[in-house]
Amino acid sequence: MLNKIKKILSKITGCNADNISGDTLIKDIEGWDSLKHIKIILAIEETFDIVFKSSEIENFTDVNSIVFLLQDKS
């Protein structure tokens, strides 16, 4: 799951997936901005066939927070 998230982040932001770990803070991902944030959320929802609540999205602080939420929704 982490690798899929890293690929999505890399594809949308243009950063190197090798530079992303579970502990990487969202704000520290090169190329991340508000528009890409929306694109990333949509790509994750489509890839994993889920829908996030607004309150869930607000809790994304690092890559692991996305992974843990996806695991909870699976």
PQR file with spaces between the fields and no chain letter, atoms N, CA, C, O and H, PARSE charges and radii, in Angstrom:
ATOM       1  N    MET     1       0.824   -1.188    0.000 -0.4000 1.5000
ATOM       2  CA   MET     1       0.000    0.000    0.000 -0.0000 2.0000
ATOM       3  C    MET     1       0.876    1.262    0.000  0.5500 1.7000
ATOM       4  O    MET     1       0.605    2.215   -0.731 -0.5500 1.4000
ATOM       5  N    LEU     2       1.915    1.255    0.820 -0.4000 1.5000
ATOM       6  CA   LEU     2       2.810    2.410    0.881 -0.0000 2.0000
ATOM       7  C    LEU     2       3.432    2.688   -0.480  0.5500 1.7000
ATOM       8  O    LEU     2       3.542    3.845   -0.886 -0.5500 1.4000
ATOM       9  H    LEU     2       2.135    0.481    1.415  0.4000 1.0000
ATOM      10  N    ASN     3       3.835    1.645   -1.183 -0.4000 1.5000
ATOM      11  CA   ASN     3       4.450    1.841   -2.496 -0.0000 2.0000
ATOM      12  C    ASN     3       3.478    2.450   -3.493  0.5500 1.7000
ATOM      13  O    ASN     3       3.875    3.283   -4.308 -0.5500 1.4000
ATOM      14  H    ASN     3       3.746    0.706   -0.853  0.4000 1.0000
ATOM      15  N    LYS     4       2.212    2.051   -3.445 -0.4000 1.5000
ATOM      16  CA   LYS     4       1.214    2.643   -4.334 -0.0000 2.0000
ATOM      17  C    LYS     4       1.040    4.125   -4.031  0.5500 1.7000
ATOM      18  O    LYS     4       0.943    4.945   -4.944 -0.5500 1.4000
ATOM      19  H    LYS     4       1.889    1.375   -2.782  0.4000 1.0000
ATOM      20  N    ILE     5       1.001    4.466   -2.742 -0.4000 1.5000
ATOM      21  CA   ILE     5       0.867    5.865   -2.338 -0.0000 2.0000
ATOM      22  C    ILE     5       2.078    6.660   -2.820  0.5500 1.7000
ATOM      23  O    ILE     5       1.929    7.764   -3.345 -0.5500 1.4000
ATOM      24  H    ILE     5       1.079    3.800   -2.000  0.4000 1.0000
ATOM      25  N    LYS     6       3.262    6.108   -2.643 -0.4000 1.5000
ATOM      26  CA   LYS     6       4.479    6.783   -3.082 -0.0000 2.0000
ATOM      27  C    LYS     6       4.461    7.025   -4.588  0.5500 1.7000
ATOM      28  O    LYS     6       4.880    8.088   -5.046 -0.5500 1.4000
ATOM      29  H    LYS     6       3.383    5.212   -2.217  0.4000 1.0000
ATOM      30  N    LYS     7       3.983    6.056   -5.361 -0.4000 1.5000
ATOM      31  CA   LYS     7       3.903    6.215   -6.816 -0.0000 2.0000
ATOM      32  C    LYS     7       2.931    7.324   -7.189  0.5500 1.7000
ATOM      33  O    LYS     7       3.210    8.120   -8.086 -0.5500 1.4000
ATOM      34  H    LYS     7       3.643    5.192   -4.989  0.4000 1.0000
ATOM      35  N    ILE     8       1.792    7.380   -6.506 -0.4000 1.5000
ATOM      36  CA   ILE     8       0.810    8.436   -6.767 -0.0000 2.0000
ATOM      37  C    ILE     8       1.420    9.799   -6.450  0.5500 1.7000
ATOM      38  O    ILE     8       1.326   10.728   -7.252 -0.5500 1.4000
ATOM      39  H    ILE     8       1.566    6.733   -5.777  0.4000 1.0000
ATOM      40  N    LEU     9       2.043    9.915   -5.283 -0.4000 1.5000
ATOM      41  CA   LEU     9       2.657   11.183   -4.880 -0.0000 2.0000
ATOM      42  C    LEU     9       3.729   11.606   -5.872  0.5500 1.7000
ATOM      43  O    LEU     9       3.803   12.774   -6.256 -0.5500 1.4000
ATOM      44  H    LEU     9       2.120    9.160   -4.631  0.4000 1.0000
ATOM      45  N    SER    10       4.551   10.667   -6.280 -0.4000 1.5000
ATOM      46  CA   SER    10       5.623   10.956   -7.218 -0.0000 2.0000
ATOM      47  C    SER    10       5.079   11.402   -8.571  0.5500 1.7000
ATOM      48  O    SER    10       5.560   12.374   -9.154 -0.5500 1.4000
ATOM      49  H    SER    10       4.491    9.719   -5.968  0.4000 1.0000
ATOM      50  N    LYS    11       4.089   10.693   -9.055 -0.4000 1.5000
ATOM      51  CA   LYS    11       3.513   11.009  -10.365 -0.0000 2.0000
ATOM      52  C    LYS    11       2.903   12.405  -10.377  0.5500 1.7000
ATOM      53  O    LYS    11       3.078   13.147  -11.344 -0.5500 1.4000
ATOM      54  H    LYS    11       3.698    9.904   -8.582  0.4000 1.0000
ATOM      55  N    ILE    12       2.197   12.768   -9.328 -0.4000 1.5000
ATOM      56  CA   ILE    12       1.485   14.045   -9.312 -0.0000 2.0000
ATOM      57  C    ILE    12       2.399   15.215   -8.957  0.5500 1.7000
ATOM      58  O    ILE    12       2.286   16.288   -9.551 -0.5500 1.4000
ATOM      59  H    ILE    12       2.054   12.165   -8.542  0.4000 1.0000
ATOM      60  N    THR    13       3.298   15.021   -8.001 -0.4000 1.5000
ATOM      61  CA   THR    13       4.153   16.134   -7.580 -0.0000 2.0000
ATOM      62  C    THR    13       5.446   16.236   -8.380  0.5500 1.7000
ATOM      63  O    THR    13       6.071   17.296   -8.425 -0.5500 1.4000
ATOM      64  H    THR    13       3.389   14.149   -7.519  0.4000 1.0000
ATOM      65  N    GLY    14       5.845   15.142   -9.008 -0.4000 1.5000
ATOM      66  CA   GLY    14       7.096   15.139   -9.750 -0.0000 2.0000
ATOM      67  C    GLY    14       8.316   14.849   -8.890  0.5500 1.7000
ATOM      68  O    GLY    14       9.445   14.891   -9.378 -0.5500 1.4000
ATOM      69  H    GLY    14       5.337   14.281   -8.972  0.4000 1.0000
ATOM      70  N    CYS    15       8.097   14.557   -7.614 -0.4000 1.5000
ATOM      71  CA   CYS    15       9.225   14.246   -6.727 -0.0000 2.0000
ATOM      72  C    CYS    15       9.647   12.791   -6.926  0.5500 1.7000
ATOM      73  O    CYS    15       8.899   11.989   -7.486 -0.5500 1.4000
ATOM      74  H    CYS    15       7.180   14.524   -7.217  0.4000 1.0000
ATOM      75  N    ASN    16      10.830   12.468   -6.469 -0.4000 1.5000
ATOM      76  CA   ASN    16      11.356   11.114   -6.572 -0.0000 2.0000
ATOM      77  C    ASN    16      10.724   10.249   -5.484  0.5500 1.7000
ATOM      78  O    ASN    16      10.808   10.586   -4.303 -0.5500 1.4000
ATOM      79  H    ASN    16      11.437   13.120   -6.014  0.4000 1.0000
ATOM      80  N    ALA    17      10.101    9.152   -5.862 -0.4000 1.5000
ATOM      81  CA   ALA    17       9.444    8.257   -4.901 -0.0000 2.0000
ATOM      82  C    ALA    17      10.428    7.705   -3.875  0.5500 1.7000
ATOM      83  O    ALA    17      10.036    7.386   -2.752 -0.5500 1.4000
ATOM      84  H    ALA    17      10.032    8.878   -6.821  0.4000 1.0000
ATOM      85  N    ASP    18      11.698    7.591   -4.247 -0.4000 1.5000
ATOM      86  CA   ASP    18      12.706    7.083   -3.315 -0.0000 2.0000
ATOM      87  C    ASP    18      12.955    8.044   -2.155  0.5500 1.7000
ATOM      88  O    ASP    18      13.498    7.653   -1.121 -0.5500 1.4000
ATOM      89  H    ASP    18      12.016    7.850   -5.159  0.4000 1.0000
ATOM      90  N    ASN    19      12.556    9.302   -2.333 -0.4000 1.5000
ATOM      91  CA   ASN    19      12.739   10.306   -1.279 -0.0000 2.0000
ATOM      92  C    ASN    19      11.558   10.368   -0.319  0.5500 1.7000
ATOM      93  O    ASN    19      11.548   11.185    0.601 -0.5500 1.4000
ATOM      94  H    ASN    19      12.116    9.620   -3.172  0.4000 1.0000
ATOM      95  N    ILE    20      10.563    9.510   -0.528 -0.4000 1.5000
ATOM      96  CA   ILE    20       9.356    9.510    0.299 -0.0000 2.0000
ATOM      97  C    ILE    20       9.350    8.259    1.169  0.5500 1.7000
ATOM      98  O    ILE    20       9.577    7.150    0.687 -0.5500 1.4000
ATOM      99  H    ILE    20      10.571    8.846   -1.276  0.4000 1.0000
ATOM     100  N    SER    21       9.090    8.454    2.449 -0.4000 1.5000
ATOM     101  CA   SER    21       8.919    7.323    3.368 -0.0000 2.0000
ATOM     102  C    SER    21       7.597    7.519    4.096  0.5500 1.7000
ATOM     103  O    SER    21       6.923    8.531    3.907 -0.5500 1.4000
ATOM     104  H    SER    21       8.906    9.355    2.841  0.4000 1.0000
ATOM     105  N    GLY    22       7.236    6.574    4.907 -0.4000 1.5000
ATOM     106  CA   GLY    22       6.006    6.697    5.680 -0.0000 2.0000
ATOM     107  C    GLY    22       6.028    7.886    6.618  0.5500 1.7000
ATOM     108  O    GLY    22       4.988    8.473    6.916 -0.5500 1.4000
ATOM     109  H    GLY    22       7.783    5.751    5.061  0.4000 1.0000
ATOM     110  N    ASP    23       7.219    8.240    7.085 -0.4000 1.5000
ATOM     111  CA   ASP    23       7.361    9.345    8.031 -0.0000 2.0000
ATOM     112  C    ASP    23       7.481   10.714    7.364  0.5500 1.7000
ATOM     113  O    ASP    23       7.542   11.734    8.050 -0.5500 1.4000
ATOM     114  H    ASP    23       8.064    7.763    6.843  0.4000 1.0000
ATOM     115  N    THR    24       7.516   10.742    6.040 -0.4000 1.5000
ATOM     116  CA   THR    24       7.650   12.014    5.336 -0.0000 2.0000
ATOM     117  C    THR    24       6.417   12.877    5.582  0.5500 1.7000
ATOM     118  O    THR    24       5.284   12.447    5.368 -0.5500 1.4000
ATOM     119  H    THR    24       7.466    9.914    5.483  0.4000 1.0000
ATOM     120  N    LEU    25       6.662   14.092    6.032 -0.4000 1.5000
ATOM     121  CA   LEU    25       5.564   15.033    6.249 -0.0000 2.0000
ATOM     122  C    LEU    25       5.046   15.527    4.909  0.5500 1.7000
ATOM     123  O    LEU    25       5.814   15.774    3.980 -0.5500 1.4000
ATOM     124  H    LEU    25       7.582   14.442    6.206  0.4000 1.0000
ATOM     125  N    ILE    26       3.733   15.667    4.827 -0.4000 1.5000
ATOM     126  CA   ILE    26       3.104   16.130    3.592 -0.0000 2.0000
ATOM     127  C    ILE    26       3.720   17.452    3.144  0.5500 1.7000
ATOM     128  O    ILE    26       4.022   17.635    1.964 -0.5500 1.4000
ATOM     129  H    ILE    26       3.108   15.467    5.581  0.4000 1.0000
ATOM     130  N    LYS    27       3.903   18.367    4.087 -0.4000 1.5000
ATOM     131  CA   LYS    27       4.418   19.696    3.752 -0.0000 2.0000
ATOM     132  C    LYS    27       5.855   19.658    3.240  0.5500 1.7000
ATOM     133  O    LYS    27       6.322   20.627    2.641 -0.5500 1.4000
ATOM     134  H    LYS    27       3.657   18.217    5.045  0.4000 1.0000
ATOM     135  N    ASP    28       6.558   18.556    3.469 -0.4000 1.5000
ATOM     136  CA   ASP    28       7.950   18.438    3.040 -0.0000 2.0000
ATOM     137  C    ASP    28       8.115   17.759    1.686  0.5500 1.7000
ATOM     138  O    ASP    28       9.236   17.634    1.194 -0.5500 1.4000
ATOM     139  H    ASP    28       6.179   17.769    3.956  0.4000 1.0000
ATOM     140  N    ILE    29       7.025   17.320    1.080 -0.4000 1.5000
ATOM     141  CA   ILE    29       7.116   16.661   -0.224 -0.0000 2.0000
ATOM     142  C    ILE    29       7.266   17.735   -1.294  0.5500 1.7000
ATOM     143  O    ILE    29       6.410   18.605   -1.457 -0.5500 1.4000
ATOM     144  H    ILE    29       6.114   17.421    1.479  0.4000 1.0000
ATOM     145  N    GLU    30       8.365   17.648   -2.007 -0.4000 1.5000
ATOM     146  CA   GLU    30       8.671   18.627   -3.045 -0.0000 2.0000
ATOM     147  C    GLU    30       7.558   18.652   -4.095  0.5500 1.7000
ATOM     148  O    GLU    30       7.141   17.606   -4.592 -0.5500 1.4000
ATOM     149  H    GLU    30       9.060   16.942   -1.874  0.4000 1.0000
ATOM     150  N    GLY    31       7.087   19.844   -4.425 -0.4000 1.5000
ATOM     151  CA   GLY    31       6.070   19.999   -5.454 -0.0000 2.0000
ATOM     152  C    GLY    31       4.644   19.949   -4.948  0.5500 1.7000
ATOM     153  O    GLY    31       3.711   20.161   -5.723 -0.5500 1.4000
ATOM     154  H    GLY    31       7.425   20.694   -4.022  0.4000 1.0000
ATOM     155  N    TRP    32       4.448   19.672   -3.659 -0.4000 1.5000
ATOM     156  CA   TRP    32       3.099   19.584   -3.091 -0.0000 2.0000
ATOM     157  C    TRP    32       2.524   20.984   -2.953  0.5500 1.7000
ATOM     158  O    TRP    32       3.161   21.860   -2.368 -0.5500 1.4000
ATOM     159  H    TRP    32       5.206   19.500   -3.030  0.4000 1.0000
ATOM     160  N    ASP    33       1.331   21.205   -3.484 -0.4000 1.5000
ATOM     161  CA   ASP    33       0.611   22.457   -3.285 -0.0000 2.0000
ATOM     162  C    ASP    33      -0.869   22.132   -3.170  0.5500 1.7000
ATOM     163  O    ASP    33      -1.254   20.964   -3.235 -0.5500 1.4000
ATOM     164  H    ASP    33       0.813   20.493   -3.959  0.4000 1.0000
ATOM     165  N    SER    34      -1.701   23.148   -2.999 -0.4000 1.5000
ATOM     166  CA   SER    34      -3.124   22.900   -2.741 -0.0000 2.0000
ATOM     167  C    SER    34      -3.822   22.221   -3.921  0.5500 1.7000
ATOM     168  O    SER    34      -4.680   21.363   -3.714 -0.5500 1.4000
ATOM     169  H    SER    34      -1.389   24.097   -2.947  0.4000 1.0000
ATOM     170  N    LEU    35      -3.474   22.587   -5.138 -0.4000 1.5000
ATOM     171  CA   LEU    35      -4.094   21.954   -6.303 -0.0000 2.0000
ATOM     172  C    LEU    35      -3.660   20.492   -6.417  0.5500 1.7000
ATOM     173  O    LEU    35      -4.477   19.614   -6.696 -0.5500 1.4000
ATOM     174  H    LEU    35      -2.777   23.284   -5.306  0.4000 1.0000
ATOM     175  N    LYS    36      -2.399   20.247   -6.204 -0.4000 1.5000
ATOM     176  CA   LYS    36      -1.911   18.863   -6.266 -0.0000 2.0000
ATOM     177  C    LYS    36      -2.469   18.042   -5.112  0.5500 1.7000
ATOM     178  O    LYS    36      -2.665   16.833   -5.245 -0.5500 1.4000
ATOM     179  H    LYS    36      -1.735   20.960   -5.978  0.4000 1.0000
ATOM     180  N    HIS    37      -2.723   18.690   -3.988 -0.4000 1.5000
ATOM     181  CA   HIS    37      -3.340   18.001   -2.849 -0.0000 2.0000
ATOM     182  C    HIS    37      -4.679   17.394   -3.282  0.5500 1.7000
ATOM     183  O    HIS    37      -4.967   16.234   -2.989 -0.5500 1.4000
ATOM     184  H    HIS    37      -2.564   19.672   -3.880  0.4000 1.0000
ATOM     185  N    ILE    38      -5.479   18.182   -3.973 -0.4000 1.5000
ATOM     186  CA   ILE    38      -6.780   17.704   -4.458 -0.0000 2.0000
ATOM     187  C    ILE    38      -6.585   16.563   -5.452  0.5500 1.7000
ATOM     188  O    ILE    38      -7.279   15.549   -5.380 -0.5500 1.4000
ATOM     189  H    ILE    38      -5.245   19.125   -4.211  0.4000 1.0000
ATOM     190  N    LYS    39      -5.649   16.724   -6.372 -0.4000 1.5000
ATOM     191  CA   LYS    39      -5.382   15.671   -7.357 -0.0000 2.0000
ATOM     192  C    LYS    39      -4.924   14.379   -6.683  0.5500 1.7000
ATOM     193  O    LYS    39      -5.309   13.283   -7.092 -0.5500 1.4000
ATOM     194  H    LYS    39      -5.085   17.548   -6.430  0.4000 1.0000
ATOM     195  N    ILE    40      -4.105   14.520   -5.654 -0.4000 1.5000
ATOM     196  CA   ILE    40      -3.610   13.350   -4.924 -0.0000 2.0000
ATOM     197  C    ILE    40      -4.757   12.633   -4.224  0.5500 1.7000
ATOM     198  O    ILE    40      -4.858   11.408   -4.292 -0.5500 1.4000
ATOM     199  H    ILE    40      -3.792   15.410   -5.322  0.4000 1.0000
ATOM     200  N    ILE    41      -5.616   13.386   -3.557 -0.4000 1.5000
ATOM     201  CA   ILE    41      -6.769   12.790   -2.871 -0.0000 2.0000
ATOM     202  C    ILE    41      -7.641   12.040   -3.876  0.5500 1.7000
ATOM     203  O    ILE    41      -8.041   10.903   -3.628 -0.5500 1.4000
ATOM     204  H    ILE    41      -5.534   14.381   -3.503  0.4000 1.0000
ATOM     205  N    LEU    42      -7.933   12.675   -5.000 -0.4000 1.5000
ATOM     206  CA   LEU    42      -8.770   12.032   -6.022 -0.0000 2.0000
ATOM     207  C    LEU    42      -8.108   10.771   -6.576  0.5500 1.7000
ATOM     208  O    LEU    42      -8.780    9.762   -6.790 -0.5500 1.4000
ATOM     209  H    LEU    42      -7.608   13.600   -5.201  0.4000 1.0000
ATOM     210  N    ALA    43      -6.808   10.822   -6.806 -0.4000 1.5000
ATOM     211  CA   ALA    43      -6.092    9.653   -7.330 -0.0000 2.0000
ATOM     212  C    ALA    43      -6.095    8.504   -6.325  0.5500 1.7000
ATOM     213  O    ALA    43      -6.256    7.344   -6.703 -0.5500 1.4000
ATOM     214  H    ALA    43      -6.262   11.641   -6.632  0.4000 1.0000
ATOM     215  N    ILE    44      -5.917    8.826   -5.053 -0.4000 1.5000
ATOM     216  CA   ILE    44      -5.942    7.785   -4.020 -0.0000 2.0000
ATOM     217  C    ILE    44      -7.337    7.181   -3.918  0.5500 1.7000
ATOM     218  O    ILE    44      -7.485    5.963   -3.823 -0.5500 1.4000
ATOM     219  H    ILE    44      -5.787    9.769   -4.746  0.4000 1.0000
ATOM     220  N    GLU    45      -8.353    8.028   -3.938 -0.4000 1.5000
ATOM     221  CA   GLU    45      -9.733    7.525   -3.871 -0.0000 2.0000
ATOM     222  C    GLU    45     -10.033    6.607   -5.049  0.5500 1.7000
ATOM     223  O    GLU    45     -10.650    5.555   -4.880 -0.5500 1.4000
ATOM     224  H    GLU    45      -8.233    9.018   -4.015  0.4000 1.0000
ATOM     225  N    GLU    46      -9.598    7.004   -6.236 -0.4000 1.5000
ATOM     226  CA   GLU    46      -9.851    6.188   -7.427 -0.0000 2.0000
ATOM     227  C    GLU    46      -9.061    4.879   -7.377  0.5500 1.7000
ATOM     228  O    GLU    46      -9.602    3.817   -7.686 -0.5500 1.4000
ATOM     229  H    GLU    46      -9.097    7.858   -6.372  0.4000 1.0000
ATOM     230  N    THR    47      -7.815    4.947   -6.999 -0.4000 1.5000
ATOM     231  CA   THR    47      -6.958    3.759   -6.954 -0.0000 2.0000
ATOM     232  C    THR    47      -7.472    2.722   -5.968  0.5500 1.7000
ATOM     233  O    THR    47      -7.464    1.524   -6.253 -0.5500 1.4000
ATOM     234  H    THR    47      -7.375    5.809   -6.747  0.4000 1.0000
ATOM     235  N    PHE    48      -7.922    3.192   -4.796 -0.4000 1.5000
ATOM     236  CA   PHE    48      -8.335    2.277   -3.734 -0.0000 2.0000
ATOM     237  C    PHE    48      -9.853    2.141   -3.621  0.5500 1.7000
ATOM     238  O    PHE    48     -10.358    1.472   -2.719 -0.5500 1.4000
ATOM     239  H    PHE    48      -7.929    4.165   -4.564  0.4000 1.0000
ATOM     240  N    ASP    49     -10.574    2.779   -4.541 -0.4000 1.5000
ATOM     241  CA   ASP    49     -12.037    2.702   -4.596 -0.0000 2.0000
ATOM     242  C    ASP    49     -12.677    3.043   -3.243  0.5500 1.7000
ATOM     243  O    ASP    49     -13.472    2.277   -2.699 -0.5500 1.4000
ATOM     244  H    ASP    49     -10.164    3.323   -5.273  0.4000 1.0000
ATOM     245  N    ILE    50     -12.309    4.197   -2.729 -0.4000 1.5000
ATOM     246  CA   ILE    50     -12.860    4.691   -1.466 -0.0000 2.0000
ATOM     247  C    ILE    50     -13.203    6.168   -1.618  0.5500 1.7000
ATOM     248  O    ILE    50     -12.861    6.794   -2.621 -0.5500 1.4000
ATOM     249  H    ILE    50     -11.663    4.820   -3.171  0.4000 1.0000
ATOM     250  N    VAL    51     -13.877    6.714   -0.619 -0.4000 1.5000
ATOM     251  CA   VAL    51     -14.151    8.147   -0.568 -0.0000 2.0000
ATOM     252  C    VAL    51     -13.774    8.635    0.825  0.5500 1.7000
ATOM     253  O    VAL    51     -14.211    8.078    1.832 -0.5500 1.4000
ATOM     254  H    VAL    51     -14.155    6.205    0.195  0.4000 1.0000
ATOM     255  N    PHE    52     -12.964    9.676    0.865 -0.4000 1.5000
ATOM     256  CA   PHE    52     -12.579   10.264    2.141 -0.0000 2.0000
ATOM     257  C    PHE    52     -13.597   11.304    2.573  0.5500 1.7000
ATOM     258  O    PHE    52     -14.181   11.997    1.739 -0.5500 1.4000
ATOM     259  H    PHE    52     -12.610   10.128    0.047  0.4000 1.0000
ATOM     260  N    LYS    53     -13.808   11.412    3.878 -0.4000 1.5000
ATOM     261  CA   LYS    53     -14.584   12.505    4.448 -0.0000 2.0000
ATOM     262  C    LYS    53     -13.644   13.700    4.586  0.5500 1.7000
ATOM     263  O    LYS    53     -12.429   13.532    4.698 -0.5500 1.4000
ATOM     264  H    LYS    53     -13.334   10.849    4.555  0.4000 1.0000
ATOM     265  N    SER    54     -14.210   14.905    4.578 -0.4000 1.5000
ATOM     266  CA   SER    54     -13.385   16.110    4.742 -0.0000 2.0000
ATOM     267  C    SER    54     -12.570   16.055    6.024  0.5500 1.7000
ATOM     268  O    SER    54     -11.402   16.442    6.044 -0.5500 1.4000
ATOM     269  H    SER    54     -15.197   15.042    4.487  0.4000 1.0000
ATOM     270  N    SER    55     -13.185   15.577    7.082 -0.4000 1.5000
ATOM     271  CA   SER    55     -12.488   15.507    8.372 -0.0000 2.0000
ATOM     272  C    SER    55     -11.299   14.552    8.318  0.5500 1.7000
ATOM     273  O    SER    55     -10.307   14.755    9.018 -0.5500 1.4000
ATOM     274  H    SER    55     -14.135   15.262    7.066  0.4000 1.0000
ATOM     275  N    GLU    56     -11.393   13.517    7.495 -0.4000 1.5000
ATOM     276  CA   GLU    56     -10.287   12.573    7.362 -0.0000 2.0000
ATOM     277  C    GLU    56      -9.119   13.213    6.614  0.5500 1.7000
ATOM     278  O    GLU    56      -7.957   13.030    6.978 -0.5500 1.4000
ATOM     279  H    GLU    56     -12.199   13.351    6.927  0.4000 1.0000
ATOM     280  N    ILE    57      -9.442   13.954    5.577 -0.4000 1.5000
ATOM     281  CA   ILE    57      -8.406   14.601    4.771 -0.0000 2.0000
ATOM     282  C    ILE    57      -7.624   15.606    5.608  0.5500 1.7000
ATOM     283  O    ILE    57      -6.415   15.758    5.435 -0.5500 1.4000
ATOM     284  H    ILE    57     -10.386   14.102    5.281  0.4000 1.0000
ATOM     285  N    GLU    58      -8.310   16.283    6.506 -0.4000 1.5000
ATOM     286  CA   GLU    58      -7.657   17.277    7.363 -0.0000 2.0000
ATOM     287  C    GLU    58      -6.614   16.643    8.274  0.5500 1.7000
ATOM     288  O    GLU    58      -5.709   17.329    8.747 -0.5500 1.4000
ATOM     289  H    GLU    58      -9.292   16.159    6.646  0.4000 1.0000
ATOM     290  N    ASN    59      -6.728   15.351    8.524 -0.4000 1.5000
ATOM     291  CA   ASN    59      -5.800   14.653    9.419 -0.0000 2.0000
ATOM     292  C    ASN    59      -4.554   14.129    8.716  0.5500 1.7000
ATOM     293  O    ASN    59      -3.705   13.507    9.355 -0.5500 1.4000
ATOM     294  H    ASN    59      -7.464   14.793    8.140  0.4000 1.0000
ATOM     295  N    PHE    60      -4.428   14.367    7.417 -0.4000 1.5000
ATOM     296  CA   PHE    60      -3.242   13.925    6.695 -0.0000 2.0000
ATOM     297  C    PHE    60      -2.069   14.826    7.072  0.5500 1.7000
ATOM     298  O    PHE    60      -2.008   15.986    6.663 -0.5500 1.4000
ATOM     299  H    PHE    60      -5.117   14.872    6.898  0.4000 1.0000
ATOM     300  N    THR    61      -1.154   14.290    7.843 -0.4000 1.5000
ATOM     301  CA   THR    61       0.027   15.052    8.245 -0.0000 2.0000
ATOM     302  C    THR    61       1.300   14.476    7.639  0.5500 1.7000
ATOM     303  O    THR    61       2.246   15.201    7.332 -0.5500 1.4000
ATOM     304  H    THR    61      -1.203   13.349    8.176  0.4000 1.0000
ATOM     305  N    ASP    62       1.302   13.165    7.475 -0.4000 1.5000
ATOM     306  CA   ASP    62       2.437   12.491    6.858 -0.0000 2.0000
ATOM     307  C    ASP    62       1.911   11.336    6.006  0.5500 1.7000
ATOM     308  O    ASP    62       0.713   11.055    5.995 -0.5500 1.4000
ATOM     309  H    ASP    62       0.533   12.576    7.724  0.4000 1.0000
ATOM     310  N    VAL    63       2.798   10.689    5.310 -0.4000 1.5000
ATOM     311  CA   VAL    63       2.390    9.610    4.406 -0.0000 2.0000
ATOM     312  C    VAL    63       1.754    8.463    5.184  0.5500 1.7000
ATOM     313  O    VAL    63       0.783    7.866    4.721 -0.5500 1.4000
ATOM     314  H    VAL    63       3.772   10.917    5.318  0.4000 1.0000
ATOM     315  N    ASN    64       2.291    8.151    6.357 -0.4000 1.5000
ATOM     316  CA   ASN    64       1.708    7.075    7.164 -0.0000 2.0000
ATOM     317  C    ASN    64       0.260    7.352    7.545  0.5500 1.7000
ATOM     318  O    ASN    64      -0.538    6.419    7.633 -0.5500 1.4000
ATOM     319  H    ASN    64       3.081    8.636    6.733  0.4000 1.0000
ATOM     320  N    SER    65      -0.094    8.605    7.772 -0.4000 1.5000
ATOM     321  CA   SER    65      -1.482    8.910    8.138 -0.0000 2.0000
ATOM     322  C    SER    65      -2.434    8.537    7.005  0.5500 1.7000
ATOM     323  O    SER    65      -3.572    8.140    7.254 -0.5500 1.4000
ATOM     324  H    SER    65       0.554    9.363    7.701  0.4000 1.0000
ATOM     325  N    ILE    66      -1.976    8.663    5.773 -0.4000 1.5000
ATOM     326  CA   ILE    66      -2.786    8.243    4.621 -0.0000 2.0000
ATOM     327  C    ILE    66      -2.881    6.718    4.596  0.5500 1.7000
ATOM     328  O    ILE    66      -3.964    6.160    4.420 -0.5500 1.4000
ATOM     329  H    ILE    66      -1.051    8.986    5.571  0.4000 1.0000
ATOM     330  N    VAL    67      -1.756    6.059    4.770 -0.4000 1.5000
ATOM     331  CA   VAL    67      -1.719    4.591    4.751 -0.0000 2.0000
ATOM     332  C    VAL    67      -2.607    4.012    5.849  0.5500 1.7000
ATOM     333  O    VAL    67      -3.388    3.095    5.594 -0.5500 1.4000
ATOM     334  H    VAL    67      -0.876    6.512    4.912  0.4000 1.0000
ATOM     335  N    PHE    68      -2.494    4.541    7.065 -0.4000 1.5000
ATOM     336  CA   PHE    68      -3.288    4.024    8.187 -0.0000 2.0000
ATOM     337  C    PHE    68      -4.779    4.201    7.942  0.5500 1.7000
ATOM     338  O    PHE    68      -5.572    3.313    8.257 -0.5500 1.4000
ATOM     339  H    PHE    68      -1.860    5.286    7.272  0.4000 1.0000
ATOM     340  N    LEU    69      -5.161    5.337    7.384 -0.4000 1.5000
ATOM     341  CA   LEU    69      -6.577    5.562    7.097 -0.0000 2.0000
ATOM     342  C    LEU    69      -7.068    4.585    6.029  0.5500 1.7000
ATOM     343  O    LEU    69      -8.173    4.052    6.136 -0.5500 1.4000
ATOM     344  H    LEU    69      -4.517    6.057    7.127  0.4000 1.0000
ATOM     345  N    LEU    70      -6.261    4.352    5.016 -0.4000 1.5000
ATOM     346  CA   LEU    70      -6.637    3.382    3.983 -0.0000 2.0000
ATOM     347  C    LEU    70      -6.787    1.985    4.574  0.5500 1.7000
ATOM     348  O    LEU    70      -7.695    1.245    4.197 -0.5500 1.4000
ATOM     349  H    LEU    70      -5.364    4.784    4.929  0.4000 1.0000
ATOM     350  N    GLN    71      -5.911    1.626    5.487 -0.4000 1.5000
ATOM     351  CA   GLN    71      -6.011    0.315    6.132 -0.0000 2.0000
ATOM     352  C    GLN    71      -7.294    0.215    6.950  0.5500 1.7000
ATOM     353  O    GLN    71      -7.934   -0.836    6.974 -0.5500 1.4000
ATOM     354  H    GLN    71      -5.173    2.228    5.794  0.4000 1.0000
ATOM     355  N    ASP    72      -7.671    1.295    7.617 -0.4000 1.5000
ATOM     356  CA   ASP    72      -8.914    1.308    8.395 -0.0000 2.0000
ATOM     357  C    ASP    72     -10.136    1.168    7.500  0.5500 1.7000
ATOM     358  O    ASP    72     -11.136    0.568    7.895 -0.5500 1.4000
ATOM     359  H    ASP    72      -7.151    2.149    7.598  0.4000 1.0000
ATOM     360  N    LYS    73     -10.057    1.725    6.288 -0.4000 1.5000
ATOM     361  CA   LYS    73     -11.200    1.703    5.380 -0.0000 2.0000
ATOM     362  C    LYS    73     -11.287    0.399    4.589  0.5500 1.7000
ATOM     363  O    LYS    73     -12.302    0.128    3.947 -0.5500 1.4000
ATOM     364  H    LYS    73      -9.245    2.212    5.967  0.4000 1.0000
ATOM     365  N    SER    74     -10.235   -0.400    4.633 -0.4000 1.5000
ATOM     366  CA   SER    74     -10.218   -1.654    3.861 -0.0000 2.0000
ATOM     367  C    SER    74     -10.975   -2.750    4.565  0.5500 1.7000
ATOM     368  O    SER    74     -11.059   -3.867    4.055 -0.5500 1.4000
ATOM     369  H    SER    74      -9.411   -0.180    5.154  0.4000 1.0000
